[in-house]
Amino acid sequence: MAYTIDRYPSPEAPRLGAMTLHPTPESVSRARRWFLKFIAPYDPACSVEDCALMISELVTNAIVYGRSDDVWFVRVEWFREGSALRVEVHNPGFPVNVQLCRPDAEETHGRGLLLVDAIADSWHVGLSPFGGTVVSFTVAEAWPD
């Protein structure tokens, strides 16, 4: 899997959907449900269940690791870039704190980015245009020609 840093979205990529979530555990299942509902009309050929799983992992990480002294939210956006689907998750955390971990078998946490790395064609972390961090993944050939 490819990992990049500080890659910014293309201005030509149309945004297909977005949601703003409270940083609470209930938002993880809400993000899955809303993504599945709102991506359906675009009829992607990729596994939307795999995408929803990756969104769940990234929203969970955003909630756990996002920090701000002010009221804050988790923002999820998804875009079509040619034949690819790109999903972004924004939070007020620091990009340097986003790290791919390889936990021991007995550890119960720390596999979110490992799952994203295994399923997505690529993923990246960088500075969010909203402030804080954006972690995104791309699924190539979501809409093959």
FENJOMO-V873168 format. One record per backbone hydrogen bond with DSSP energy under -0.5 kcal/mol. CO is the residue of the C=O (numbers start at 1). NH is the residue of the N-H. If there is no record, write none. Layout:
# FENJOMO-V873168
CO_NH, CO_NH
This chain:
# FENJOMO-V873168
2_123, 4_125, 6_8, 10_13, 12_14, 14_80, 17_78, 19_76, 21_74, 22_24, 24_27, 25_28, 25_29, 26_30, 27_31, 28_32, 29_33, 30_34, 31_35, 32_36, 33_37, 34_38, 35_39, 36_40, 39_42, 40_43, 46_48, 47_51, 48_52, 49_53, 50_54, 51_55, 52_56, 53_57, 54_58, 55_59, 56_60, 57_61, 58_62, 59_63, 60_64, 61_65, 62_66, 72_23, 74_21, 75_90, 76_19, 77_88, 78_16, 78_17, 79_81, 79_86, 80_14, 80_82, 81_84, 83_142, 83_143, 84_81, 85_139, 86_79, 87_137, 88_77, 89_135, 90_75, 91_133, 94_97, 95_98, 97_99, 99_101, 104_107, 111_115, 112_116, 113_117, 114_118, 115_119, 116_120, 121_2, 122_138, 123_4, 124_136, 125_6, 126_134, 128_131, 132_128, 133_91, 134_126, 135_89, 136_124, 137_87, 138_121, 138_122, 138_140, 139_85, 139_142, 141_144, 142_45, 142_46
